[in-house]
Amino acid sequence: MEEKDKIVSFYDQFVEKQEKTGINSRHLSILDKVVTSGLRSHHRILEVGCGIGTVSHLLANQVKNGNVLAVDISPESIEKAKKIWTDQPNLQFEVSDMSDFHKSNETYDFFVFPDVLEHIPIDQHSRLFQKIKAHSHSDSVIFVHIPSPRYLQWMIENEPEKLQVIDQPLDSGDLIKSISEAGFYLEKMETYALFYEEKDYQYFVFRASKPLEKSTPRSKWAIVKERLSIRLRNGIIN
């Protein structure tokens, strides 16, 4: 409980900094990648670790016929979010660290983790994703955005004053294992450069595991076109 109180206190005091930052490149990148992962206007989203709701607001704009429930461990963050984003009826905020999260018969199409898992102790990840499993359906998607482990380790060693109360590099294999055990499979993972050339962020797209119902061949033209494109890029003549 003492550790949780410490974390809550840190993020309560983090509110002002978030408000000053506003919408930045990271928030826009998360939005773009969630949309590319298949977000539709009717989808229901659960966002975990919403802070003052910057990403929540962007997501809610995308799901005009759906809704967003955004949760955070910090009461101050949630209170601020409720005051800032008052004009979006499809956006709700709640205080929760997910340990007691339960919505009877409620399922979500997308679960969005916008740079939050690195702040949650690793020994809690398995239980967290079991909670997610309980509120998922056969087509649910988990979207995870985190700092690249190599870059975060560099930050720990060189710029620790910029880090938050818990900031741990996450092993990709362990993360994939925790989410796979909750009934999801990895569809896509990418490490990319956002603020630094050294590829400072990663994102993962997981989909609910279910048997394939059919096998759909790609068109021959699409395959030929792809093959020709590879040849041209790599200077293959024969």
N, C-alpha and C positions, 0 to 999 in steps of 0.2 A: 504494500500500500504506500509506503514511503517513496518508493521509486516512481510509482504512478503519479503521486502528488507532485513530485519534482518535474515530471514530464509535463503535466497539466500546467503547472506554474510557468514553465518555459514558454509554452505556446500561447498562454494567456498574454504574456508580455511581448510576444512576437507579432501581435495584431497590427500595431502601428507601422512596423516595417513592411508588412504585407500590403497595407493600404497605400503606402508611399510608392511601392513598386508598381502597383497597378497591373495591367495586362502586359506581359513581356513576351519575348520570343519563345520561352519554354512553354508558356500556357498555349500559345498559338500552335506550336508544334504538336503538343499533346492533342489538341482539338483536331488538327488536320489528320493525324494518324488514327485517331478513333474513328473519324468519318470514313477514312480509307478502308478501315477494317470492317465496314459494313453497317455503320449506324444509319438508321432510317427515322423518318419524322415521327413515326408512331411508337418508337421504342421507349421502354421504361429503363431508367438507369439508376444504379446505386453507386454513388461515388464515395470512396472511403478515404478519409484524410483530406477534407475539402478546404481547411483553413477558413479564410473569410469569403470563400465562394467564387473566386475568380474564374477557375475552370468550370465550376458549376454553372455560372451565368452563361458561358460560351456554349456549354452542352445543351442547356435549356433552350437556347435560341435555335438549336438544330432539331430538337424534338418538339415541334409546335403542337403535334397531336399526341405526344407522349408526356412523360414527366421525369423529373430528376429528384431523387432523395439523396441529399448530401449530408454526410455525418463526419463529426470530428470529436476528438477527445477534449478539446478546449472549449469551455462554456463561453469565454470571452470572444473567441473566434466566431462561434455560432451566433451570438448576440449581434456582433458587428455585421455578419453576413445577412441576417434578417433585416437589418436597418438599411444596408446598401442596396440589396436586390429586392425591392418591394413591388416592382412592376411586372414580375413574372409569376403568374398564378400556377404554372406547372413546375415550380421549383420550391422544394421544401428542405428545411434544415433541421437536424436533430443532434443533440449531444450523445455520442456513443463511442466507446473504444472497441466495439464489436464483440466484446466478450459476452455481453448479455443481449446481443441483437437478436430479435425474434419478431417476425411479422407473420402471423398466421395466414397460411394460404397465399402469401405474396411471393411472386417470382419476378425476376428482372431479366431483361434481354442483354444488358451490358453491365458489367462490374468494372469500374474504372479506378485504378490506383495511381494517382498522379504524384509520383515521387514521395511515397509515404512508407513503403515497405522497408526501406533502409533505416527508418526511424522506429520500427517495431522490433523488439527483441526476436531473434531468429527462432527461439524455442516456442514462440507463440504462433508462428506462421502456419503450422499444420492445423491447429484448432481454428484459426481464422478461415482457412480455405474450406474446412468442413462446414462452417457457418455459411459460406458462400454456396457450397453445394446444396445446402438445405433450402436455399432461395433461388435455385437455378432451374432451368427446364432444358429440354433436349436440344435447343438451338442457342443457348446462352453463350456469351462471349466474355472472357476476362481479358482486360487490357491493363498491362503493367508498364509503367515508365519509371526508370530508376537511373541514378548516376552510374556510369560505367565503373565497375569494380577497380580497374587499374587506375582510373583517374581519381576516384575517391580515396584510394590508398595514398596517392601522391598528395592529395589535399591534407590527409591526416598527418603525413610526415612533414609537409612544408607550410601549410596554411591552416593549422588547426583552429585558429581564432575565428575562421569563417564558418565553422561547422555548427550543427545543432546539438542538442543535449544527447541524443543518440544518433550517430551517423556511422553505419557499419557497411563495409563492402559486402555485397551479396554474391555468393557463388552461383553462377547460372545453373549448374547441375543440380544444386540443392533446391533452388527455386522451382525449377521444372519438376523435380521429384515431388515436392509438396503439392503443387497444383495438379499434377498427374494423378496423385493418390486421391484427389477430390473428384476425379471423374472427368478431367479435361485433357486435351492433347495440344501440344505446341504446333501451331500453324505457321507462325513467323517470328523471327527474332532478328533484330538488327542493332549493331553498335554504330553510332553516328556522331558527327561533329555538330554541336549546336553553338556553344560560345567559344570553344577552343578547337584547334586543329587536331588535337590528340584524341578526338572522339570521346567526348565527355559524357554521353548518355547512351542508354539502351532502352529498347522497348520490346515487349513480347505480346503476341496475340495468341490466346488459347481459346479453343472451342470445346463445347461439351462433347464427350466421346459417345458416339453412337454408331451402330453398324452401317456400312454403306448400303444403300438401297438399289444402286445401279452403277454401271460403269459407262461413262460417256466419252467416246473417242473424240479427240480434237480434229478439226477439219484438216485435210491434207494440205490445203493452201496455207493454213496458219503454221504448220510444221515446216513446210518448205520455206516460207518467208522468214521464219526464225533461223533456219539453217543458213540461208543466204546472208542474213544479217550478221551472223557469227563469222562467216567466211570473210565478209567485207571488213569487219572490225579488226580481224586478225591477219589480213593479207594473205588468205589461203586462196590460191588460184586453181589448183587441181582438185 
